[in-house]
Amino acid sequence: MALGSAWIAREDIADNIVQSELSALGLPATYDIVQIGPDEQIVRNVVIGDPAHPDLTIAEVRVATRLTFGLPGLGRITLVRPRLYGRMKNGSVSFGSLDKVLFADPQSTEPTQLPDLDLAVKDGGALLVTDAGRVGVSLEGEGTLRGGFEGELAAKAPALAYAGCTSGPLSLYGKLSVAAGRPRLKGPLRLEDFACEGQGASLAKAALDLDLELDDTLDGGRASLDLSAQRLRMADAGAAALEGSAQVTYRGDSLNARYDLAARDPGGAPLHLSRLELSGTARASAGFDTLSLETDLSGENLRPGSGLASALQDLARTTQGSLVAGLADQIRVNLARELRGSTLEARLIARSNARGRSVVVPQARVRARSGESLLELSRMQMLLADGAPRVSGNFVTSGRGLPRLNGRMETRDSGETAFHVQMADYRAGEDHVAIPEMVLRQRGNGDLDVAGEVRLGGALPGGSVRNLRVPVSGRWKGNGDLALWSSCTTVTFDALTMANLTLDANRLSLCPPKGRAMARYDSGGFAFAAGTPALELSGHLGESEVRLATGPVGLAYPGTLAARDIAVALGPETAPSRFAIANLTADLAGDVAGTFENADVALAAVPLDLHEVAGNWSYAGGVLRLDDSQFVLVDRQKDARFEPMVARGASLELADNVISASARLREPQSDRAVGRVDIVHDLGTLRGHADLAVDGLTFGDNLQPEQLSTNLRGLVSLVEGTVTGTGRIDWRGDAVTSRGRFASEGLDFAAPFGPVEGLSGEVVFNDLLGMVTAPDQRLAVASINPGIEVTDGTISFEMQPDYRLVVNGAKWPFMDGELTLAPTTMTVGALETRRYTLNVKGLNAASLVRHMELDNISASGVFDGQLPIVYDQNGARIENGSLVAREPGGNVAYVGALSYEDLSTMGNFAFDALKSIDYKTMEVTLNGSLSGEIITQLRFTGISQGTGATRNFLTRQIAKLPVRFIVNIQAPFFQLFGNMRSLYDSNYVVDPRELGLVAKDGKSQAGEGAVAPFISIQPPVSEDTP
């Protein structure tokens, strides 16, 4: 009865037992009991966890009953379509409420092992949701879990993405088995591709053949791995393919591994290899807190990587024309040649623990195909801890056409590491560099102190240097900051050449700013600052000596260059060209540019100086430019040939050792443009030229020739008109030549001998600077008025050295005759007495009377003579001027009406008798100042009555006597011929009462006691007669 009742209530009893067990495990679950029988129990629709989001579902659970020694026991358990759901976040896996069942209690001391169950899984699956994506798992198999279970496990992930990395399809297929309580999985893990763009990491077609076996305690195991992958990349390093194998064991919190790896075409920016093999062991313990790695490396066919080759090529290109370019290019070519077919052998030991990390290279060697060693490392050790790395060991480099360096690193008892480097003189043609000794000392805090010397020689951009010796001192801090030259440093060289400039051996003392280093490199970038109290350099520019001296010079980069009191002397000490600059600045932050002021330039070959030069300058692309400059141009000679002229907006360019300059010169008082000058000067050959262009220089109220040259003062004045022309000055060393052509279509001016109008023509200068013309220069003169205007003349002259003006002569048509200027010489600008002689030939008295508009006078006769004019500091005057009538003489007659009505009877009688006079000789003499009064004396001889004169007894008696008339006239020169008319025309004479010379009653206005001075203008011409 009892057994029957139990059988009837078996499902309720089973339900109570299952619920008790689930409650004891703390698993919330629902299920349906389908069958409870003596051989098999079936439960369906098992749900563990939250029914809405279950952790495990099983469509059906079958539990078979097994008899052991006649007693019923648990047989095979069959799980049909089990589905497990889990999550993995931040590296931790959780299956929800199942965690307490699946994962061992860390506090438990019981050994962990698989349960002693006979299990069958049909169509099993799991879904693991991770931070990278979803992973699906399937399982099919059966057998005893402690031995005999066999099945197939598969896992797939279509794509994964995490922390900027992505992958293509990932799959795992393997056979899962258990033997002696040890689970084992064997099969391939495949990954289509993987990439981390931010880190520059990627690979493709990766495969890992796994053979994993856990110990029966499930806390350790072993693994055999076969790896293959393609197109590996990590930042600038990578390989075309990677393959290898490894055997790994992990037990007791310790890992041991042996590996063999081979990479095809591995390398990075510095170096590439055709093949690299690594073979060694790895050990880890204490949860990987302690790690040890020992590796033997071997490589084939080393070659410079794209980074190293490009860096050397870029260095050679950017430093083209310097010794660095030649050395870098030679290293690049020879390194590629020597590495072709080379081999690498090395042993590396790396360790990591709580005290730090270290890398030891007991031995490493790179050999060329010839067997010659290119690089050897021995006893190299690097300790990575807090601060800068600590390095010790030795290295040697060699090889055909490559630098030979010898380095030694050692750690002292104090903890400091010293790194000694020496490099033998390395040459590429004339370029060379050597490091006699360089020492890097590592302090206890990781800072590196640098001290040594570098010696250089060879090409520089546009020049070269010989035996440049640069001491090096500084500190490289552990945080990466670099500081060089914290105290004054002396740089020496045997010779320095830039273009055609060669500086002799010298020493330059450079000092840093107070409390700072000259060169610094830190988080703010690179900066350089140095100065020197003075510079004194000497050498040669081409074949010319050059000397440079300065005051204080300071340089800051990025920043400015400032120099004061710059003095350059070019050429022999006896006659140097001099350049002096009071202040010069340069902005070095971007393009090199700056300003200069108060500069003076004096070229020995050119007798012209520039003063007060100022403006802007820049240097780019090997070209020096001066823009918006101003200066004062002066004549260097003591007796200046011209007055100072100014220029604004001038420009200069120095390229390929050639100076090109352009400026427009102005007269400073009027600010009138005088002309344009374009200059070209070769510093190497000391050859050059200046082209002058006067487009139209107009003289007038604001500008006179004496403002351009005081040498013209007193020669001409009141000039009006325009001058055009061109000139050219050429020089070669000390030899200077110049030439020019200047012309005018009409100049008016005042000359010592009278006003001149319409001077026109062209003057050719064979020596423009010396004011020397070609012989026989001819100009046309529209008119000249030395008292009587003459027109349409020509003048011939030439300027000789020392400003000697030679007047070859001048000629004008004059009163049916000819007026000529006799040849004369004078020194322009000199304080001297100058003499001009006007020659009169064939002057027709009738033409003169007509020209003077003396309508009531007729005259006949032809005159010849001279008018000597003397010009000195007192002005111009005529001395002993003389006009003499030609034989047979002539006639002077009055043909008008008598204008004086109050003549006496005898006066009228005398006038009628002498109104027409024939003469045989007449002589006119002139003396006196052209700007004052001229004394003119007329002498008549052989006088007789002419036609129209009244004849009577008296005149016939007088005609029998020898008579000579002497007439003296005293008057201003330019009124002289007007006084001739006043002799017969009272309308031409100003009433003396209007001038205030006499009172209205005709009496003198002279004050009481005033006595008029007696001036004898006519000496007695006859003896006293009774």
Summary of the structure (lengths in Angstrom):
residues: 1026
radius of gyration: 60.4
end to end distance: 220.1
largest distance: 221.2
contacts: 3126
relative contact order: 0.02
helix: 10%
strand: 61%
